[in-house]
Amino acid sequence: MNITKTTFDTGDGRIIEIETGKLARQAHGSCVVKVGKTMLLATVVSNYDAKEGVDFLPLSVDYQEKFAAVGRIPGSFLRREARLSDYEILISRLVDRCLRPLFPEDYHADTQVNLTLISSDEDILPDTYVGLAASTALMLTDIPFLGPISEVRVGRINGQFVLNPTKSELEKSDLDIILGGTSQDLNMVEGEMKELSEEEFLEAVKFGHEAIKKQCAEQMALLEKLGGRKPVREYNHEDNDEELRERVIRETSPAIRAVAESGKPKQERSEAFKSIITEYVKQFEGHEEEGRMVRLAKKYFHEAEYNQMRAMILESKKRLDGRSTTQVRPIYTEVDYLPAAHGSAVFTRGETQSLTTVTLGGKLDEQLLDAPMLHGTSRLMLHYNFPGFSTGEVRPNRGPGRREIGHGNLALRGLKAMIPSDVPYVIRIVSDILESNGSSSMATVCAGSMALMDAGIKMGKPVSGIAMGLITDDAGNYQVLTDILGDEDHLGDMDFKVVGTKDGITACQMDIKINGLKWEMVAQALKQAREGRLHILGEMEKTITSPKMDLKPHTPRIEVIIIDKEFIGAVIGPGGKIIQDIQAKTGTTISIEERDGKGFVEILSNDAESMDKAKAIVNGIVAIPEVGATYSGKVKTITEFGAFVEFMPGKDGLLHISEISWEKTPSMEGVFTDGQELEVKLIEVDSKTGKFRLSRKALLPKPEGYVEREPRPARPSNGGRNDRGDRNDRGDRRDRGNDRDRNDRGERGERSDK
């Protein structure tokens, strides 16, 4: 093996080691990045030829965590790693978005980057180092990759920026962003924060970029140890006709410009562009290379669209829909649109529309997480759906793709900072995009904020989001666009989504497609984003200004009873018998968990009567019986010496035959029936056995003229007795013997009943 390593200090005492030549040697490029116990294996393979008809880069980036890396066996039925989890997909997207802009536009071969967590340190976050691993593996190949790149995480603790914070450090941070790029430029930024100002955000990004520069330099140092970078492979993945290109651009540009300046709605504009190229390619009918000519003409027509739209914006500062560069599209909002939902909102901005719902549930509705580095439950979910009809397309619904997962995660990060941590509910937010023409993830944020307030969730502040764009030219001219359209995203140089309140940023996502991004461009984008965000918040406030004071009548209520730890088993019962019985009787949903040495009993109910009934039962189980107190009981078992009465949930006491009434009760026959309810008084708790003695007669008025039995006189100290005393004493002994016999039978009956 020809093993080569390089190590370097990140600047805070942590050592990063990059090794190549030991693992996965048949891949076109491979390396292992090690930080502490965390080890990432990165491999790259790219085909030498492109598939016929492919005019884009088929790049796939897959990050996967092995359960063995954390010493766990998968919890799935098959007990093996399955499809990528949402968490793994999100990390894959972070790397993909940073790598993709750095491949030549004419490189169209299938390319696959695999990133695998093979060992883990529970306090080191692996997503911090996957960009470094992917870039190093690519740099070790002959693939035409314009790197290196790297990615770093930036946190802030006590006002100080922290590079690549550990998991425990991140819990104390008010900032969590990952940024990636080259030593000259940024390609990607994504993260969440607690109402950071625009100036603080920009400082955090600059801080992280300095670390990226160092990691890019270390990759080049590794290549120097290997004798330099390999020569780039030869490839020819595009079929071009320069004469046809110039002709198509020249002949179609005037018509394209006219449509671009018309300000037509999306569908009309799309049809107008389509009709131009449809008419244009008719001239190639019957040509011996008709198929090739039509395909190339459409390709060059797209280039003409790209050029004309950008030139129009830079020259006139007017956009495809006629807006200025800082203008937000018209907004329409509505809440409580769905009467059966716990919370709902419609948010429409131009031709983008989100119908968002909020559903509130209990602990049993928590989302189970079963990933090596993300294990446990989640009480807050946001699902983003993007059906084909939202763009007028026929597309089968196959479940969420990577784009849907990414957009949903961004919206969730933007909203969660304003959702109180003490909300007793599990919250599920669902955004269904009904129309789309750009910024649908930001529409999700706005609709989600309104739906949460409509549901009665006491949000700290309303949240809105806006997407910014960028148009540049080779001369250094640029325009930052507020609230971009779909075409402006597709044909522009930047998609910068900013989420926040009136007081600061709570989440962001930036993708940059060009080299040469200047800090003043980012600063201007942040400034315009703030202005746009505040405008949108103002429009939202026309519909709802603060959370509803109460939940909807049909929203289930949740109450939590905190009990001592030793009562948890009593509430659950053997095999869950008690808790299941409570749920069956009351129609509620009950869950219990132990936290901080206490038991937390969560009761979820759709009506107050059921809630009160369930609370009474639980409180009865955990209550400590009080001697002298009166209870409403139910007869459970009848014996010849009395009855056992359940006077509190799960607690039975003996109502002796002598304690039923002031009059003598000769027999238990016909006195009570099973299940009969009666008032009883707790008169004694046996200090040794804990058994309860109950009385009914103590609650009844004493009959007039009732004479209490005389107490037995004390024995003389010398033990002497007169004849009468002897007889009385013998009678007393007989009485005591009868009492012991009755008590013994009672205790045997009680033990038998137990």
N, C-alpha and C positions, 0 to 999 in steps of 0.2 A: 504494500500500500504506500502511496505517495501522499502522506498526510501533511497538510499545511494548516497552521493556526496563526491567529493574531488575537491579542487581548488588549483592551484599553479600559481606562477608568472613565466613567460617565461624568465625573466631576464631583460626585458626592460620596466617593468611597466604594461604590459598587463596580464590579468588574464584569465586562461583557467579553465573552470568548466566542470567536467564530472559527469553526473548523470545517475543512473540506478534504475529500479524498478518502474518507473512511466508510461512509454510508451511502447507499443508493448511487453507485458509481456508473450504472448504465443509463441513468437519466442524463439529459443534455447538460444539466447543471444541478448541483446539490450542495447543501451545507447544513451545519448544525449550529444554532445560536444558543449559547448557554449563559444564564444569569442565575447565580445561586444553584438551586436544585432544578430550576426551570430549564427545559431543553426543547427547542423547536427544530423540527426537521423540515427543510424547504427543498422541493424538487421542481424542476422546470423541464418540460418537453414541448417541442414545437415541430410540426410537420415541415418538410422542406418545400412542399408544393401546396398551393391553394386549391380548393375545390372549384370546379367550373361554375361560373356565374356568381361567385361570392365577391362582393365589392366592399367588404368591411372586415374588421379584425374579429375573428371568433375566439375571443379570450375568455377562459373560465378560471376563476380563482376559488379554490375550496379550502376552507380552514376546518379542521376536525380535531376534536380532543379525544384522546384515548382514555377510557375509564381506568386502565391500569396506571396511568400517569398520576392518579390521585389515590390509588389503592382501593378502588371500588369496582363492584360488578354491576353492569347495567341493570336497571330496574324493569326493563321491557320484558315482554313474554319470552322472546327469543334469547334474552340475556346476551345480546351483542350490540355493537354500535349500529345504529340504523341510519336513516336519512339525517341530514344536517338539521340541528335544532335552530330555532329563530336566532338564538344568541350566536351560534356559529355562522349563520348566514350574515348577520350584521357585521361581524368581524371580517368575513370574506369580502363584503362590499367596501369596507374601509380600505382594504388593500387594492381591490379592483379599481376603485375611483382614482387612486393615486398613480397606479401603473399605466392605465389605459391611454392617457394623453401623451405618453412618452414612447409610443410605437409609431413608426412612419405611417403616413396615411395610405401608402401603397403596399403595405405588408398585410396579407390576408390569409396567412396560414393558420390552421387550428393551433392554438397555444394553450397549454394547461399549466397552471401553477398550483401545486398542492402544498399545504402548510399543515403540519401535524404536531400537536402537543404530545410529546412522548414521555416527558417527566415534568412534575409540577412542584413548585414551592407554593404553599397555600396563600402566602402573603405577597407573592409577586404576580402581577397581572400580565398574562401572556400577550394580550392584545396590544400591549405597548411595544412589543418587539417583533411582531409578525411582518411589518413593513420592511424592517432591516433584513430579516431572513429572506423574504421574497426577492428583494432587490439584489442581495448578494448572490443568490442562486442564478438570477438572470445575468448578472455581470460576468459570471463564470462561463457563460455559453457564447456561441457565435451568433446569437439572435440579435437582430438590429434593434436593440433597446437603448433609448437615449438617456440612460441613467448615469450614475446611481441616484436612488431616492432613499429616504428613510422616514419613519414616523415616530413621533414622541407624544407622551401625555404630559399635560401641564395641569398642576393643581395650585391652590393657594391656601395656605394655612397661616392664620394670624397676620394676614396682610402680606405675606411673603410668598412669591412664586416658588413652586417645588417641581423639579423635573422628575418624571416617571415615578410619582408617589406610589407607595405600596398600598395594598388593600386596606390596611388599618389606618394609614395616613389619609387615604381618600375619604374615610368616614368623617374626618375633621375638616375637610376642604369645602370651600364654597364655590369651587370651580372644578370642572372635569371636562377637558377638551383634548381631543387627539388631532394632531395636524401632521400632514405629510407633504413632502416636496423635495426638490433638488437643492443643491447648495446655493442656487441663484433664485429660485422661485418656489412659491407654494402651489400645490395642486388640490389640496383637500383640507378642510377643517370641519370638525363635527364635535358637538359636546353640549353640556348643560351647565347652568350656573344659577346662582341666587341673585338675580336682579343686578347683574354687573353693568356698569356704565360702558358706553361705547369706547371711551378712552382707556379704561381698564382692560377691556377685551383686546384692544389693539396692542397694548403692552404685553399681554399674555402671549399673543401670537408671535410677536417679535422675540420674546424670551425663548419660546419653543424652537423657532427657526434657527437660532444660534446653535442649539444642540444638534439639529438636523445636519448642519454644515459639518460638524465634527464627525458624525457617523458616516456621512458620505466620504469624507477623507479617509476614514479607516478602511472602507471597502476598497478604495484605490490602493491603499498600502498593502492589503492582502493580495491584490492582483500583481503588484510589483514583486512580491515574494514568489509568485508563480511565473514570473518572466513577462508580465504585461498581459493585456487583454487579448483574447483570440481575435483573429481577423473576422470581420463580419461576413456571414455567408452570402453568397450570391443568390438573388431571387428576382423573378419577374412575374408578379402576380396581377398585373393590370394590362389590359389591352387598350391602347390609346391611338387616337387619330388626331394629331395636332391641328391639321387643316380643318377637320370637321368641328373640333372644339371651338376654334376661333370663329368659325362661321355661325355655329349655333348661338354662341354668346352674343355675337354682334347682331344677329337677326331677331333674337327673342327678347333682348334686354329692354327695348322701348315698350313692348307690350307688358312685360313683367313690371316695369316701373309704374306704368299707368294703373295696373291693378293694385300694386303696393300702396299707391297714393290715394286710392279711391276710398279708403276707410270702411270697406264692406265688412259685414260680420264674417266669422270664421268659415262657415259652410259655403257662403257665397264666394268668398275669396278663394277657397280651395277649389271650387268648381271652375272659377275663372282661370286660375293657374292651370288646371287640368285641361281645359279646353284649348289653351294656347299650345301646349305640347302635343295634344291629340291632333290638332290641325297641322302642326308643323311636321310631324313624322309621316303624314300621308304622302309626302313627296318621295318617300323611299319605297312605296309599294311597287312590287315587281322588280326591285333592285336585286341583283344576284346575291348580295350580302344584306338583304333586308333586315333579318333578325339582329345582326351585329350593328347595323347602322341605327336602328331604332333604340337598341339598348344603350349605345354610346350617346345618342342624341339626348335621351332622358337623363343620363348622367351629367352631361354638360349643361343641360337646362337647369338642373338642381344647383350647379355652380353659379349660373347666372342669377338665379333667385337669391342665393347667398350674397353675391356681390351687390345686387341692386337694393336689397333690403338694408344692408349695412350702410351703403352710400347714402341712401335716402335719410336715414336717421342722423348720420354724421353731418350731412349738409343742411338739412332743413329742421332737424331736431323734432321731427314729426314721426309718428309710429304707424304701424299697419292699421290700427283702428282709429287713427286720427288724434290720439292723445299726445300731450307733451311728455317729455322724458320723466317728469316728476308726478304725473297725474295718476290717481288710483281710479280704477273702473267703478261704475255705479254699483252701489251695494243695496241689497234687500235682505232684511232679517225677520225672523219670526220664531217665537218659542211656543211650547205647549201645542205643537201642531198635531202630535199623535196622542189622542186622549187616553189610551191604555198604557202608554209607556211611563216609566217613572220620571223621565225627563227627556225632552226632545227639542231640537232646534233646526231651522232651515237657514242656511247662510248662502247667499248668492252674490257673487262678485263678477260682474260682466257675464261671461259665458261659462263660468265655473260654479258649480253648485254642490253643496254637501247637505245631506239629510243625516243628522247625527242623533243617536239615542243614548241614554244613560240608564243602566239597569243596576239596582242595588240588591245585594244578596248577603248571606251570612257566611260564617266560617267554612261551612261545607262546600261553598262555591269557590273557594280559593283555587287558583291555578297551581297545579303541581309542576315543579321544575325538576327535571332529571338529566342534568348535564354535569360533566366532571367538575367544572368550575362554577356552576350555577345550580345549586341544589337546594331544594326547600319548597316554599310556596310564595305566590304573589297575590296581593290583595287589590292590585290596580292593573287593569288591562285596557288596551286600546287596539281595536281591530279596524283596519282600513281596507275597504273593498273598492275595486275599480272595474266595474263590468264593461263589456264591449259597447253597450248602447250609449254610454256616456260620451263617446266620440263618434257615434253613428256607425259603429263597426259590428260585424257579425263575428263573435269570438266566444268559444265555449268557456264555461266557468269550470276551471280545473283547480280551484283553491288558490290561496294567495301565493304569488311569486315573490322573488327577491325584492322587486320594487315596492310591492304592497307592504311587505314586512319592514322595509327601510323607512317608508313614508309614515307608517303607523308608529314606529319607534320614535321618530323625530317629533311627531305631534305629542306623544306621551311624555317625552322629556320636557317639552315646553310647558305642559300643563301641570305636571306633578308637583312642581315647586310651590304652586299656589293651592294645593289640596292639603288641608290640615292632616297632620299625622294621627290625630286622635279620632278620625272618622270611624265609627264602629262597623261600617259596611264594607263588604267587598264590592268594588266598583268596576263595571264593564262599560266601556265607551265604544260604540260602533259607528264609524263614519262610512256611509254609502255615497259614493260620488255619482251623482245623477247626470251631471254635465261636466265636461272638462275642456278648458282651454288655458292651461297653465295655472300653477300655484294651487293645485288641489290639496296638497298636504297642509298648506297654510289656511285654506278654507276649513279643513278639518280642525285645526287649532281653534279658529274663531267659533265654529259651530259647537265644538266640544266644550268650550268655556261657557257658552250660553246655555247648553243643555245641562251642564252641571249645576249652574245657578237655578235653572228651571226645576231641577230635581230637589233643590233645597240643600245642596252641599255648600257649606259655608266657606267658599273660596276666599283666600286672602285678598285677591284683586282679580279683575277680569284680565284675560290674556288674549292677545291677537298676534297674528303672524303675517309676514309679507315676504315676497320673493323679489330679489333684485337681479338685474342683468347688466351686461357690459358689452359694448361694441367698441372695437379698436381698429386702427389701420396701421400700415407700415410706417407712416409719418409720425406716429406718436399721438395722434388725435384719439379721443375716446369720449364716450357718453355712458353714464350710468343710468340704467332704466329702472323705474319704480313699478312694481306689480307687473311682472313680465307675462306675456302671452306664451302659448305653447311654441309658436314659430320663433319667437325671440329667444326662447330657451334653446331650441334646436339649432338655430343659426347664429346664436350669440357666443360670447367668449367666457361667460360666467353665469352660474346659477347660485345665488347667495341668499339662503333663506334665513330670516331673523325672526325669532319669537320672543315676546316679552310683554311686560306690563308698562304702565305709564312711567314707572320708576327705573326700569332696567331690563336687560336681556336675560331670558331664562333658558334659551336653547338656540343653536345655530347649526347650519350645514352649508358648506361652501364647496363647490366644484369649479375648478378653473381649467380651461381647455387651451390656454396659450402660455407661452413663455414671455417674460417681461412684465409681470404684474408689479405695479408700483404701490408703495404704501399709501400714497395720496389717493389712489383709486379705491382702496379698501376703506379709508377714512371717509371719503365722499359717499360710498355705498352705505356705510353705517349711519351717516348723517341723514341721508334720504330715507333709509329704512325706519329710523326713529320718527321722522315726520309722517311717513305713511302709516306706521303702526298706531300713532296717536290719532290720525284721521279715522282709521278703521274702528278704534275703540270708541270714538265719538259716535260713529254710525251704529255700533252695537248698543250703546247706551240709550238710543232712541227706542229700543225695544225692551231691554232689561238692564237695570242699573246695579242691582245687587242680588244676592241669592234670595230665593223665596223664603219667607219666614218659617214655613213648615213644609213637611213632606206632603206629597199628593195623598189623598185619602186611601188610594189603593196600594200605596207603597208599604211593604212590610215594615213593621217597627222592630227595633232591636233594643233589648235591655241586657245589661251585664250585671250578674250578681257575683261578687267576690266572696269566696268562702275559704275557710281554713283548709289546708292541704289534706288533713286527715279525713275530711268529709267527701273528697272526690269519689272514693270507692263507694260510699253510701249512695251518692246521687246516681252513679252509673249502675250499681247493682251487679249481682253475679251474671256474667255473660251479657251485660247491658240490659238486663231485664227491667230494672227500675226506670231508666231513662227512656227506653222504648215504650214502656207503659204510660209514662207522662205524655210523650208525644202523641200516642194513640188517643188518650183521653182528651187532650186539649187541642189537637190539630196544629201544634206548634213544631218548630224545628229547634232542637237543642244540641249544642256542642260544648265540650269542656276541654280546657287545656290548662296545664300547670305553667305558671310563670312567676319567677321570683319568690318561690316558696308558697304561693297562693294558688287557689283554683279559680279560674275565670269561667263562669257558666254563662254562655251566650244564648239568649232566648229570642227567636225570630217568630213573629206572629203577624197575621193580616188583620186582626181585630183586637180591641182592647180587652174584651171579656176573656178570650183565650189566653192572652198575655197575663192577665191578673190571676187566672186559674193556675197557669204553669208556675208563675212566681210564688204563689202561695204554697204549692206542693214542694218546690225546691226549698223555700225558706223553712217549711215545716221539717224537711229532712235534716237540715243543718242546724235547726234551732236546738238549744239546750233546754230540756224540760225544767220548769220551775215549780218547786213544791209550793202548794197553796193556790196555784193558778187553775183556772177553769178552762176546759177544752171541749170542743165539739167532737165526739168520737163516733166510731162505727163498730158495731158488734162483729167480731171476726169468728170467734169460737165459743160455744156454750158447753159448759161441763156441769156436773152435779153440784160442784161447790162454788160456782159463779160463772163469770163470762170474761173472756179476754177481749178487750176493747182497744182498737187502734185509735189512740187519741191524738197522735201526730203522724205524719207520713213516715212509715217504716218503723214506728214505735208502738208496741202493744203493752198494755198494763192489765193487771188482774183486778177485776171488780168482784170482790168476794161477796158471797151470798148475804153475809152479814152487813154489807155496806150498800145494799140496794135500797132499802127504805128503813124508816124508824120502826115500822112494824116488823115482826119476825116473818121471814120468808121461808116457809116450810120446804119448798122444793123449787128447782129451776124450771120445772116443766111449765111451758106456756108463758114464762115471764118475758123473755125476749125472743126475737127472730133474727136469723143471720142477716147482717147488713143493716139492721135497725140503727138509726142515729139517735144519740142521746148525749146530754151534757154530763160531764164527769169532772171531778176535782182530783188533782194529784196530791195525795196525802203523805206519800213516803217514797223515797228512793233508797233501796238497800245499798249500804255503803260498800258491801263486799261483792255482791252479785250484780248490782246495777239494775235490779228488777224494780218495776214500778207498781205501786199500790194505788188503786183508784177508789173513789167513793162517789156514790150518787146521792146517798142520803144526806151528805154534808151540804148539798145544794137545795135540799127540801126543807120546808119549815118544820120545826120540831112540834109534834102534836101537843095540844094543850093537856097539861097534867102529866106529861111524860116524866117518869122518874128515872134518873140515871141509876144504874146499878152501883150499889155501895162497893167501894174498893175493899179488897181483902185486907184484913188487919195484919199488921206485922207480927211475925212470930216472936214469942218471948226469947230473950237471950239465952235462958237456960234450957230452952227446948221443951219446957213443960206445957201440957195442954189440959184443959178441963174436958169433960165428956162432950159438951156441945161444941166446944172448939174443935175437938177431934173430928166430930162428924162434919163440921163445916170445912175443916181442912181436907178431910177425905173427899168431900164434895168438890172442893176447889181442885184437888189433884185430878179428880175424874174430869172436871171441866177442862183443865189444862191438857189432859190426855186426849180428850175429844178434839180440842183445838189443834194439838200437834198432829192428830190423825188427819183432820181436815186439811191442815196446811201441807202435810206430806202428800196427801192425794192431789192437792192443788198444784204442788210443785212438780209431782210426776206428770200431771196432766199438762202443765205448762211446758215441761221438757218434751213431752210427746208432741205437743203442738209445734214447738220450735223445730 
